[in-house]
Amino acid sequence: MMSTELYDRPGPIARRRARLWTAAAAVVALAIAIWAVAKLASQHVLDGDNWIVLTQPDVLSALLAGLLATLKVAGVSVVLSLVLGLFIALGRMSKRRWLSVASRVWIEALRGLPELLLIFFIYLGFPAVTGASISTFWALVAGLVLYESASMAEAFRAGFLALPKGQSEAATALGVRYVKNLRYILLPQVIRQILPNLVSEMVRVTKASSLGFVIGYVELLLTGEQAIEYLGGQYAVPIFAGVAVLYIIICLILSRVSHILSKRLS
Amino acid sequence: MNAVIENLGTFWSGFVTTLGLVALSGVFSFLGGLLLASFAISTNPLLRRISMAYIGLMRNIPAAAHLFFMIFILPLLGVKASFFALAVAGITVYFSAYSCEAIRSGINAIGKGQLEASRALGLKNRQTLRLIVLPQGLSNSVPPLINTTIALVKVTAIAGVFGVTELFGTMLQLINVNDSAVIALMVMTAIMYSVITIPAALAAAAIERKVAFAS
């Protein structure tokens, strides 16, 4: 990919040298791999008996249930942060100064805080202020939505600013009101533009939902932890590997979709 | 409010630990990212593959899972190290991938004319890399690297859950003893994180504008 732009097209000597270096690198990589495998085997990590645990129906169904819980949080959070993000973006672009300043403060403040802290703000703060309790699911979702609304608002704003000005001028000239203009003329175009952004946000939220681990929402990572606690330390690596692979598969699929969308739309 | 004022010293030491965590894992991630980026732009297809595979795998595992692996699972395998060191290792493994992407985006942003001119002047590949690509690529990648560091600051909070008494871990401990002052303690923590992240974000934006203006 990049190398074709960075360097001259290699001649015969350069190609031979590249092959030589590739072979040398392969030897080094192989040596590291063998060392790592030996090291793991000496800790009994690679014993087949331990890895069989991943084929057990209860473990598998627990991990899949964890994955579903993760996806549920991610899905709900993305939809809600989309809505909130849109309103904040509109506020940020508003002609009313207090509204645009308030939206700007919201965006800057939330972007600078750890997601985990925001989740705790809801999880501990909501009961402290209102006296009512909140489920771990909604605490997690609310924390993630607070965080993501800021980046979603910026994505929407970039989308609105990228539209030609004539679009909304023409609408105004035709006597279309603000809400209708937004709904029928601006939003359809903006959403098309930020679609890839939305999917990559889905990846971010999927990963961030693992923070549910901390407040005790049983998603994928916490499921893995519970399985390790329950089955014993010798199964720690296989189960963690299963959890990691599930995260990787989901995120790779979503990234792929985002890539295809951005190619199609451009 | 009193709970915050009484514990200012505790907050301060948590803040310092956070800064240490950020500095160490930031530097290591930058070095790891530099190595991965040098693999990614190398003429050697094997190294390019290794770099791409590393990024594809590590970036898609959540930060919490990285820290969980380092701090919870490695000790089960007989690795003995402090929580702080393990946290630095976990954050470095995760953020090396992001640093690599930041550096690569800087290198990608170099104008094609630069490379063509360098070739036209008869510079060898190695000279092009050292004299043309790296200086410009690295200065281009300063704003994305700052943004990566901001993300890193936020991820260090997770280490607080795994027994590192940085800012977030300090807050959790204080909440345990003063459960009537939850909000005040959380607001104080938020302020201390913002003290790091907001100026950094403003700096990144300012540098970006400057770079955009210069080119």
Interface residues (C-beta under 8 A of the other chain):
Chain A: M2 S3 E5 L6 Y7 D8 P10 A14 A18 W21 T22 A25 A26 A29 Q43 V45 E108 A109 R111 G112 L113 P114 E115 L116 L117 F120 F121 L124 G125 A128 V129 V203 T206 K207 A208 S209 S210 L211 F213 V214 L221 E225 I228 G233 A236 V237 F240 V243 A244 Y247 I248 C251 L252 S255
Chain B: A40 I41 S42 T43 N44 P45 L46 L47 R48 I50 G56 L57 R59 N60 I61 P62 A63 A64 A65 F68 F69 F72 I73 L76 L77 G78 R104 I107 N108 K112 L115 R119 N125 T128 L129 V133 I150 V153 K154 V155 T156 A157 I158 G160 V161 F168 M171 I175 V182 I183 M186 T189 A190 Y193 S194 T197 I198 A201
